[in-house]
């Protein structure tokens, strides 16, 4: 009797160690591991927060940039501050574009809803008008039949065309 070293002492046999060579294999192995025990809840990570730039500095002291008289490290400080400011401005521009697109979308949705309501109201009015005409025609027909019956004893048909 051979002793299986890959089996756990708890009784359940564990899966052999498989090293994924590609990203697809790695994904497949992760899915297989999750599907082994479907009752166990899977952890779904939260969405990453949107990157936000740091606020611009209140006061930058003694930054001379690349001009003459600056120390050897001052230009690097200036360059870093400039890069951060450009990133911040870029971020603000992107946010304003995003907000304007979102606002345009919301306006379009609202306009579509208004137009749909107008069409619905127009069709509802048309239906009501047809219903009223039908009702008036029915009343006129019953009045006419009642008036005819009073004049002469003509035989009334047992059915009327168009009635349900």
C-alpha positions as CSV (number, residue, x, y, z in Angstrom):
1,X,0.0,0.0,0.0
2,X,1.5,3.3,-1.1
3,X,1.1,6.4,0.9
4,X,-0.2,9.3,-1.2
5,X,1.8,12.4,-0.1
6,X,-0.5,14.9,-1.9
7,X,-3.5,13.8,0.1
8,X,-4.4,15.8,3.2
9,X,-4.7,13.9,6.5
10,X,-8.3,15.2,6.8
11,X,-9.4,12.6,4.2
12,X,-10.2,14.8,1.2
13,X,-7.5,14.6,-1.5
14,X,-6.0,17.9,-2.5
15,X,-5.4,18.9,-6.1
16,X,-1.8,18.5,-7.4
17,X,0.2,21.7,-7.6
18,X,-0.1,23.2,-11.0
19,X,1.9,26.2,-12.1
20,X,0.2,28.4,-14.7
21,X,2.3,29.3,-17.7
22,X,0.0,31.8,-19.2
23,X,-2.5,34.3,-18.0
24,X,-5.4,32.2,-19.4
25,X,-4.3,29.2,-17.5
26,X,-4.0,31.2,-14.3
27,X,-7.5,32.5,-14.8
28,X,-8.8,29.0,-15.5
29,X,-7.2,27.7,-12.3
30,X,-8.7,30.5,-10.2
31,X,-12.1,29.7,-11.7
32,X,-11.7,26.0,-11.0
33,X,-10.7,26.8,-7.4
34,X,-13.8,29.0,-6.9
35,X,-16.1,26.4,-8.5
36,X,-14.9,23.5,-6.2
37,X,-17.0,25.0,-3.4
38,X,-19.8,27.1,-5.0
39,X,-21.4,27.7,-1.6
40,X,-18.4,29.7,-0.3
41,X,-18.8,33.4,-1.0
42,X,-16.3,34.9,-3.5
43,X,-14.5,38.1,-2.5
44,X,-15.1,40.8,-5.1
45,X,-12.8,43.8,-4.7
46,X,-14.2,47.3,-4.5
47,X,-13.8,49.6,-7.5
48,X,-10.6,51.7,-7.2
49,X,-11.1,55.3,-6.3
50,X,-10.6,57.9,-9.0
51,X,-7.2,59.5,-8.9
52,X,-7.3,63.0,-7.4
53,X,-4.4,65.5,-7.6
54,X,-3.0,67.2,-4.6
55,X,-4.2,70.7,-4.0
56,X,-1.8,73.4,-5.4
57,X,0.7,74.7,-2.8
58,X,-0.2,77.9,-1.0
59,X,3.2,79.4,-1.3
60,X,6.4,78.1,-3.0
61,X,9.5,79.5,-1.4
62,X,12.6,80.5,-3.3
63,X,12.1,78.5,-6.5
64,X,14.1,80.1,-9.2
65,X,13.6,77.5,-11.9
66,X,16.3,77.1,-14.5
67,X,17.4,80.7,-14.4
68,X,20.9,81.8,-13.5
69,X,21.7,81.8,-9.8
70,X,19.6,78.8,-8.9
71,X,21.2,76.1,-6.8
72,X,21.9,72.7,-8.3
73,X,18.7,71.2,-6.7
74,X,16.3,74.0,-7.3
75,X,15.6,73.2,-10.9
76,X,14.4,69.7,-9.9
77,X,12.1,71.2,-7.3
78,X,10.7,73.6,-9.9
79,X,10.3,70.9,-12.5
80,X,8.5,68.6,-10.0
81,X,6.1,71.4,-9.0
82,X,5.5,72.3,-12.7
83,X,4.8,68.7,-13.6
84,X,2.3,68.4,-10.7
85,X,0.5,71.6,-11.7
86,X,0.2,70.4,-15.3
87,X,-1.2,67.1,-14.0
88,X,-3.7,69.0,-11.9
89,X,-4.8,71.2,-14.8
90,X,-5.1,68.2,-17.0
91,X,-7.3,66.4,-14.4
92,X,-9.5,69.5,-14.1
93,X,-9.9,69.7,-17.8
94,X,-10.9,66.0,-18.1
95,X,-13.3,66.4,-15.2
96,X,-15.0,69.4,-16.8
97,X,-15.3,67.5,-20.1
98,X,-16.7,64.5,-18.3
99,X,-19.3,66.6,-16.4
100,X,-20.4,68.4,-19.6
101,X,-20.9,65.0,-21.3
102,X,-22.9,63.7,-18.3
103,X,-25.0,66.9,-18.3
104,X,-25.6,66.6,-22.1
105,X,-26.6,63.0,-21.6
106,X,-29.1,63.8,-18.8
107,X,-30.5,66.6,-20.9
108,X,-31.0,64.2,-23.8
109,X,-32.7,61.6,-21.6
110,X,-35.0,64.3,-20.2
111,X,-35.9,65.6,-23.7
112,X,-36.6,62.0,-24.9
113,X,-38.9,61.5,-21.9
114,X,-40.7,64.7,-22.6
115,X,-41.2,63.8,-26.3
116,X,-42.4,60.3,-25.4
117,X,-44.9,61.8,-22.9
118,X,-46.1,64.2,-25.6
119,X,-46.6,61.4,-28.1
120,X,-48.4,59.3,-25.5
121,X,-50.7,62.2,-24.6
122,X,-51.5,62.8,-28.3
123,X,-52.3,59.2,-28.9
124,X,-54.4,59.0,-25.7
125,X,-56.4,62.0,-26.9
126,X,-56.9,60.4,-30.2
127,X,-58.1,57.1,-28.6
128,X,-60.5,59.0,-26.3
129,X,-61.9,60.9,-29.3
130,X,-62.5,57.6,-31.2
131,X,-64.1,56.1,-28.1
132,X,-66.5,59.1,-27.8
133,X,-67.4,58.9,-31.5
134,X,-68.1,55.2,-31.1
135,X,-70.2,55.9,-28.0
136,X,-72.2,58.7,-29.7
137,X,-72.8,56.4,-32.8
138,X,-74.1,53.6,-30.5
139,X,-76.4,56.1,-28.6
140,X,-77.7,57.4,-31.9
141,X,-78.4,53.9,-33.2
142,X,-80.2,52.8,-30.0
143,X,-82.3,56.1,-30.1
144,X,-83.1,55.5,-33.8
145,X,-84.1,51.8,-33.0
146,X,-86.2,52.9,-30.1
147,X,-87.9,55.5,-32.2
148,X,-88.6,53.0,-35.0
149,X,-90.1,50.5,-32.6
150,X,-92.5,53.0,-31.3
151,X,-93.7,54.0,-34.9
152,X,-94.3,50.5,-36.3
153,X,-94.0,47.0,-35.0
154,X,-91.1,45.9,-37.4
155,X,-89.2,42.9,-36.5
156,X,-85.9,43.8,-34.7
157,X,-83.0,41.6,-35.6
158,X,-81.6,39.5,-32.8
159,X,-78.1,40.7,-33.5
160,X,-76.6,44.0,-34.6
161,X,-73.5,44.1,-36.8
162,X,-70.4,45.4,-35.1
163,X,-71.5,44.4,-31.5
164,X,-69.5,42.0,-29.5
